[in-house]
Amino acid sequence: MYVVHLLSMKMNQKTKEIINKALQTVPLALECYAPDGGYPEGFGYWSYGTSYQVMLNDALESSLGHDAGLSDYGFLQSAQYIQYMTAPTGDCFNFSDASPKAYGNIMMFWFAHKTKNPSLLWLEKKYLNDANLEFGEYLEERFLPCLLIFASRIDLDRSNQSLKKVTHGIVEVKPRLYLSKRVEL
């Protein structure tokens, strides 16, 4: 989280070049969240990719005082998108090879704080109260310290169920063919 902060304390020219290059190229990847948070992959892939973006945004904001606009591009709205991907049954809308099961997402605590929208946590509170809590196959324990940091920034008592908006971005679904060996088609 605070890697950028440590670097900014004694930022040499090479460090500045690396950060500037990241700030030039990361927005290209963020275009997939435009215009309003829809994401071209399923629940698990959103969780995996978005987690690293959240950590970059938070590191930039905590060290530089801003995230250089990386929360734009529909990125913040994608937290609502992922809620809409979750069914009341606990399953999620499945894209291609994604797991059908929805699970807790630590980064939602960052989104709730950043957007000042504690209703983003109503599903997360449900997961946290489950004795069989899972954070999904890609998140594992490595992100648990983020839960402590991000959850400390928001009043969990204010979260409630409130889904108000539907994402209207276009998501192109392409079939994937997975083969065990290379085959020319």
CYANA upper distance limits for C-alpha pairs under 8 A (distance plus 0.5 A):
  1 MET  CA     55 MET  CA      6.41
  1 MET  CA     56 LEU  CA      7.71
  1 MET  CA     58 ASP  CA      7.04
  1 MET  CA     59 ALA  CA      5.16
  2 TYR  CA      6 LEU  CA      6.77
  2 TYR  CA     59 ALA  CA      5.76
  2 TYR  CA     62 SER  CA      7.57
  2 TYR  CA     63 SER  CA      7.37
  3 VAL  CA      7 LEU  CA      6.72
  3 VAL  CA     59 ALA  CA      7.19
  4 VAL  CA      8 SER  CA      6.45
  4 VAL  CA     59 ALA  CA      6.31
  4 VAL  CA     60 LEU  CA      6.70
  4 VAL  CA     63 SER  CA      6.53
  5 HIS  CA      9 MET  CA      6.91
  5 HIS  CA     59 ALA  CA      7.47
  5 HIS  CA     60 LEU  CA      8.00
  5 HIS  CA     62 SER  CA      7.45
  5 HIS  CA     63 SER  CA      4.65
  5 HIS  CA     64 LEU  CA      7.70
  6 LEU  CA     10 LYS  CA      7.75
  6 LEU  CA     63 SER  CA      8.38
  7 LEU  CA     11 MET  CA      5.84
  7 LEU  CA     15 THR  CA      7.63
  8 SER  CA     63 SER  CA      7.58
  8 SER  CA     64 LEU  CA      8.31
 11 MET  CA     15 THR  CA      6.26
 11 MET  CA     16 LYS  CA      6.93
 12 ASN  CA     16 LYS  CA      6.90
 13 GLN  CA     17 GLU  CA      6.76
 14 LYS  CA     18 ILE  CA      6.80
 15 THR  CA     19 ILE  CA      6.78
 16 LYS  CA     20 ASN  CA      6.49
 17 GLU  CA     21 LYS  CA      6.51
 18 ILE  CA     22 ALA  CA      6.76
 19 ILE  CA     23 LEU  CA      6.70
 20 ASN  CA     24 GLN  CA      6.74
 21 LYS  CA     25 THR  CA      6.71
 22 ALA  CA     26 VAL  CA      6.16
 23 LEU  CA     27 PRO  CA      7.59
 23 LEU  CA     68 ALA  CA      7.76
 25 THR  CA     29 ALA  CA      7.98
 26 VAL  CA     30 LEU  CA      7.01
 26 VAL  CA     70 LEU  CA      8.38
 27 PRO  CA     31 GLU  CA      6.93
 27 PRO  CA     70 LEU  CA      7.15
 27 PRO  CA     73 TYR  CA      8.43
 30 LEU  CA     34 ALA  CA      7.99
 30 LEU  CA     70 LEU  CA      8.16
 30 LEU  CA     73 TYR  CA      6.70
 30 LEU  CA     75 PHE  CA      7.50
 31 GLU  CA     73 TYR  CA      6.47
 32 CYS  CA     38 GLY  CA      8.17
 32 CYS  CA     39 TYR  CA      6.67
 32 CYS  CA     40 PRO  CA      7.26
 33 TYR  CA     37 GLY  CA      5.14
 33 TYR  CA     38 GLY  CA      5.97
 33 TYR  CA     39 TYR  CA      5.92
 33 TYR  CA     40 PRO  CA      8.50
 33 TYR  CA     73 TYR  CA      6.55
 33 TYR  CA     74 GLY  CA      5.54
 33 TYR  CA     75 PHE  CA      6.00
 33 TYR  CA     78 SER  CA      7.26
 34 ALA  CA     38 GLY  CA      7.30
 34 ALA  CA     73 TYR  CA      5.57
 34 ALA  CA     74 GLY  CA      5.23
 34 ALA  CA     75 PHE  CA      7.86
 34 ALA  CA    169 GLY  CA      7.63
 35 PRO  CA     73 TYR  CA      6.92
 35 PRO  CA     74 GLY  CA      5.83
 35 PRO  CA    169 GLY  CA      6.57
 36 ASP  CA     73 TYR  CA      7.99
 36 ASP  CA     74 GLY  CA      4.90
 36 ASP  CA     75 PHE  CA      8.03
 36 ASP  CA     77 GLN  CA      6.22
 36 ASP  CA     78 SER  CA      7.49
 36 ASP  CA    167 THR  CA      6.84
 36 ASP  CA    168 HIS  CA      7.70
 36 ASP  CA    169 GLY  CA      6.74
 37 GLY  CA     73 TYR  CA      8.37
 37 GLY  CA     74 GLY  CA      4.99
 37 GLY  CA     75 PHE  CA      6.10
 37 GLY  CA     76 LEU  CA      7.39
 37 GLY  CA     77 GLN  CA      5.06
 37 GLY  CA     78 SER  CA      4.18
 37 GLY  CA     79 ALA  CA      7.83
 37 GLY  CA     80 GLN  CA      8.01
 37 GLY  CA     81 TYR  CA      6.50
 37 GLY  CA    167 THR  CA      7.32
 37 GLY  CA    169 GLY  CA      7.83
 38 GLY  CA     74 GLY  CA      8.28
 38 GLY  CA     78 SER  CA      6.53
 38 GLY  CA     81 TYR  CA      6.40
 38 GLY  CA    167 THR  CA      6.61
 38 GLY  CA    168 HIS  CA      7.85
 38 GLY  CA    169 GLY  CA      5.91
 38 GLY  CA    170 ILE  CA      7.78
 38 GLY  CA    171 VAL  CA      7.42
 39 TYR  CA     46 TRP  CA      7.50
 39 TYR  CA     78 SER  CA      7.73
 39 TYR  CA     81 TYR  CA      8.23
 39 TYR  CA    171 VAL  CA      7.29
 40 PRO  CA    171 VAL  CA      5.82
 40 PRO  CA    172 GLU  CA      7.08
 40 PRO  CA    173 VAL  CA      7.76
 41 GLU  CA     45 TYR  CA      6.48
 41 GLU  CA     46 TRP  CA      6.95
 41 GLU  CA     95 PHE  CA      6.80
 42 GLY  CA     46 TRP  CA      6.60
 42 GLY  CA     93 PHE  CA      7.74
 42 GLY  CA     94 ASN  CA      6.49
 42 GLY  CA     95 PHE  CA      5.38
 42 GLY  CA     96 SER  CA      8.28
 42 GLY  CA     98 ALA  CA      6.43
 43 PHE  CA     47 SER  CA      6.76
 43 PHE  CA     82 ILE  CA      7.13
 43 PHE  CA     85 MET  CA      7.40
 43 PHE  CA     92 CYS  CA      7.44
 43 PHE  CA     93 PHE  CA      7.91
 43 PHE  CA     94 ASN  CA      7.75
 43 PHE  CA     95 PHE  CA      8.40
 43 PHE  CA     98 ALA  CA      7.42
 43 PHE  CA     99 SER  CA      8.29
 43 PHE  CA    102 ALA  CA      7.80
 44 GLY  CA     48 TYR  CA      6.71
 44 GLY  CA     98 ALA  CA      6.58
 44 GLY  CA     99 SER  CA      7.30
 44 GLY  CA    136 GLY  CA      7.89
 44 GLY  CA    137 GLU  CA      8.40
 44 GLY  CA    138 TYR  CA      7.80
 45 TYR  CA     49 GLY  CA      6.57
 45 TYR  CA     98 ALA  CA      7.93
 46 TRP  CA     50 THR  CA      6.08
 46 TRP  CA     82 ILE  CA      8.28
 47 SER  CA     51 SER  CA      6.37
 47 SER  CA    105 ASN  CA      7.41
 47 SER  CA    138 TYR  CA      8.29
 47 SER  CA    139 LEU  CA      8.18
 48 TYR  CA     52 TYR  CA      7.62
 48 TYR  CA    138 TYR  CA      6.50
 48 TYR  CA    139 LEU  CA      7.25
 49 GLY  CA     53 GLN  CA      7.14
 50 THR  CA     54 VAL  CA      6.57
 50 THR  CA    107 MET  CA      8.45
 51 SER  CA     55 MET  CA      6.90
 51 SER  CA    107 MET  CA      6.52
 52 TYR  CA     56 LEU  CA      6.80
 53 GLN  CA     57 ASN  CA      6.62
 54 VAL  CA     58 ASP  CA      6.52
 54 VAL  CA    107 MET  CA      7.40
 54 VAL  CA    110 TRP  CA      7.90
 55 MET  CA     59 ALA  CA      6.50
 56 LEU  CA     60 LEU  CA      6.66
 57 ASN  CA     61 GLU  CA      6.62
 57 ASN  CA     67 ASP  CA      5.73
 57 ASN  CA     70 LEU  CA      7.10
 57 ASN  CA     71 SER  CA      7.65
 58 ASP  CA     62 SER  CA      6.44
 58 ASP  CA     67 ASP  CA      7.68
 59 ALA  CA     63 SER  CA      6.60
 60 LEU  CA     64 LEU  CA      5.98
 60 LEU  CA     65 GLY  CA      7.48
 60 LEU  CA     66 HIS  CA      6.66
 60 LEU  CA     67 ASP  CA      5.54
 60 LEU  CA     68 ALA  CA      8.21
 61 GLU  CA     65 GLY  CA      5.02
 61 GLU  CA     66 HIS  CA      4.65
 61 GLU  CA     67 ASP  CA      5.32
 62 SER  CA     66 HIS  CA      7.92
 67 ASP  CA     71 SER  CA      7.45
 70 LEU  CA     75 PHE  CA      8.22
 71 SER  CA     75 PHE  CA      5.91
 71 SER  CA     76 LEU  CA      6.31
 72 ASP  CA     76 LEU  CA      7.29
 74 GLY  CA     78 SER  CA      6.94
 75 PHE  CA     79 ALA  CA      8.33
 76 LEU  CA    111 PHE  CA      7.16
 76 LEU  CA    114 LYS  CA      8.50
 76 LEU  CA    115 THR  CA      7.61
 77 GLN  CA     81 TYR  CA      7.27
 78 SER  CA     82 ILE  CA      6.80
 79 ALA  CA     83 GLN  CA      7.08
 79 ALA  CA    108 MET  CA      7.17
 79 ALA  CA    111 PHE  CA      7.02
 79 ALA  CA    120 LEU  CA      7.65
 80 GLN  CA     84 TYR  CA      6.89
 80 GLN  CA    120 LEU  CA      7.46
 80 GLN  CA    163 LEU  CA      8.31
 80 GLN  CA    165 LYS  CA      8.40
 81 TYR  CA     85 MET  CA      6.92
 81 TYR  CA    166 VAL  CA      8.15
 81 TYR  CA    167 THR  CA      6.77
 82 ILE  CA     86 THR  CA      7.33
 83 GLN  CA    120 LEU  CA      8.11
 83 GLN  CA    123 LEU  CA      8.25
 84 TYR  CA    163 LEU  CA      8.43
 84 TYR  CA    166 VAL  CA      8.16
 85 MET  CA     92 CYS  CA      5.90
 85 MET  CA     93 PHE  CA      5.83
 86 THR  CA     90 GLY  CA      7.07
 86 THR  CA     91 ASP  CA      6.59
 86 THR  CA     92 CYS  CA      4.87
 86 THR  CA     93 PHE  CA      7.07
 86 THR  CA    102 ALA  CA      6.82
 87 ALA  CA     91 ASP  CA      5.97
 87 ALA  CA     92 CYS  CA      6.02
 87 ALA  CA     93 PHE  CA      7.92
 90 GLY  CA    101 LYS  CA      6.87
 90 GLY  CA    102 ALA  CA      6.14
 90 GLY  CA    103 TYR  CA      8.32
 91 ASP  CA    100 PRO  CA      5.98
 91 ASP  CA    101 LYS  CA      4.90
 91 ASP  CA    102 ALA  CA      5.59
 92 CYS  CA    100 PRO  CA      5.93
 92 CYS  CA    101 LYS  CA      6.23
 92 CYS  CA    102 ALA  CA      5.78
 93 PHE  CA    100 PRO  CA      7.31
 94 ASN  CA     98 ALA  CA      6.20
 94 ASN  CA     99 SER  CA      7.22
 94 ASN  CA    100 PRO  CA      6.03
 95 PHE  CA    173 VAL  CA      8.23
 96 SER  CA    175 PRO  CA      7.47
 96 SER  CA    176 ARG  CA      7.60
102 ALA  CA    136 GLY  CA      8.32
103 TYR  CA    127 TYR  CA      7.57
103 TYR  CA    133 LEU  CA      8.26
103 TYR  CA    134 GLU  CA      6.33
103 TYR  CA    135 PHE  CA      5.98
103 TYR  CA    136 GLY  CA      6.22
104 GLY  CA    123 LEU  CA      8.21
104 GLY  CA    124 GLU  CA      6.15
104 GLY  CA    127 TYR  CA      6.14
104 GLY  CA    128 LEU  CA      8.02
104 GLY  CA    133 LEU  CA      7.82
104 GLY  CA    134 GLU  CA      6.69
104 GLY  CA    135 PHE  CA      5.28
104 GLY  CA    136 GLY  CA      7.58
105 ASN  CA    124 GLU  CA      7.37
105 ASN  CA    135 PHE  CA      6.51
105 ASN  CA    136 GLY  CA      8.44
105 ASN  CA    139 LEU  CA      8.46
106 ILE  CA    110 TRP  CA      8.29
106 ILE  CA    124 GLU  CA      8.46
106 ILE  CA    135 PHE  CA      8.11
106 ILE  CA    143 PHE  CA      7.72
106 ILE  CA    144 LEU  CA      7.87
106 ILE  CA    146 CYS  CA      7.43
106 ILE  CA    147 LEU  CA      5.94
107 MET  CA    111 PHE  CA      7.05
107 MET  CA    146 CYS  CA      8.11
107 MET  CA    147 LEU  CA      8.00
107 MET  CA    150 PHE  CA      8.16
108 MET  CA    112 ALA  CA      6.57
108 MET  CA    120 LEU  CA      7.29
108 MET  CA    121 LEU  CA      7.16
108 MET  CA    124 GLU  CA      8.05
109 PHE  CA    113 HIS  CA      6.80
109 PHE  CA    120 LEU  CA      8.39
109 PHE  CA    121 LEU  CA      7.27
109 PHE  CA    147 LEU  CA      7.70
109 PHE  CA    150 PHE  CA      5.88
109 PHE  CA    151 ALA  CA      6.08
109 PHE  CA    154 ILE  CA      8.08
110 TRP  CA    114 LYS  CA      6.48
110 TRP  CA    150 PHE  CA      5.75
110 TRP  CA    151 ALA  CA      8.04
111 PHE  CA    115 THR  CA      6.38
111 PHE  CA    116 LYS  CA      8.50
111 PHE  CA    117 ASN  CA      8.33
111 PHE  CA    120 LEU  CA      8.04
112 ALA  CA    116 LYS  CA      6.09
112 ALA  CA    117 ASN  CA      5.35
112 ALA  CA    118 PRO  CA      5.54
112 ALA  CA    119 SER  CA      7.85
112 ALA  CA    120 LEU  CA      6.11
112 ALA  CA    121 LEU  CA      7.28
112 ALA  CA    154 ILE  CA      7.95
113 HIS  CA    117 ASN  CA      7.19
113 HIS  CA    118 PRO  CA      7.62
113 HIS  CA    150 PHE  CA      8.10
113 HIS  CA    153 ARG  CA      6.91
113 HIS  CA    154 ILE  CA      6.31
117 ASN  CA    159 SER  CA      8.41
118 PRO  CA    122 TRP  CA      8.24
118 PRO  CA    154 ILE  CA      7.88
118 PRO  CA    155 ASP  CA      8.00
118 PRO  CA    156 LEU  CA      7.60
118 PRO  CA    158 ARG  CA      6.47
118 PRO  CA    159 SER  CA      4.94
118 PRO  CA    160 ASN  CA      7.63
119 SER  CA    158 ARG  CA      7.87
119 SER  CA    159 SER  CA      4.91
119 SER  CA    160 ASN  CA      5.26
119 SER  CA    161 GLN  CA      6.27
119 SER  CA    162 SER  CA      6.34
120 LEU  CA    124 GLU  CA      8.42
120 LEU  CA    159 SER  CA      7.52
120 LEU  CA    160 ASN  CA      8.36
120 LEU  CA    161 GLN  CA      8.37
120 LEU  CA    162 SER  CA      8.42
121 LEU  CA    125 LYS  CA      6.49
121 LEU  CA    156 LEU  CA      8.13
121 LEU  CA    159 SER  CA      6.17
121 LEU  CA    160 ASN  CA      7.76
122 TRP  CA    126 LYS  CA      6.99
122 TRP  CA    159 SER  CA      6.06
122 TRP  CA    160 ASN  CA      5.64
122 TRP  CA    161 GLN  CA      5.85
123 LEU  CA    127 TYR  CA      6.83
123 LEU  CA    161 GLN  CA      8.34
124 GLU  CA    128 LEU  CA      6.61
125 LYS  CA    129 ASN  CA      6.72
125 LYS  CA    156 LEU  CA      8.43
126 LYS  CA    130 ASP  CA      7.09
127 TYR  CA    133 LEU  CA      6.40
127 TYR  CA    134 GLU  CA      8.28
128 LEU  CA    133 LEU  CA      6.80
129 ASN  CA    133 LEU  CA      8.20
135 PHE  CA    139 LEU  CA      6.27
135 PHE  CA    140 GLU  CA      6.49
135 PHE  CA    141 GLU  CA      8.50
136 GLY  CA    140 GLU  CA      6.98
139 LEU  CA    143 PHE  CA      6.83
140 GLU  CA    144 LEU  CA      8.41
143 PHE  CA    147 LEU  CA      7.51
144 LEU  CA    148 LEU  CA      7.48
145 PRO  CA    149 ILE  CA      7.06
146 CYS  CA    150 PHE  CA      6.33
147 LEU  CA    151 ALA  CA      6.09
148 LEU  CA    152 SER  CA      6.59
149 ILE  CA    153 ARG  CA      7.58
150 PHE  CA    154 ILE  CA      7.96
151 ALA  CA    155 ASP  CA      8.46
151 ALA  CA    156 LEU  CA      8.24
155 ASP  CA    159 SER  CA      8.11
179 LEU  CA    183 VAL  CA      8.16
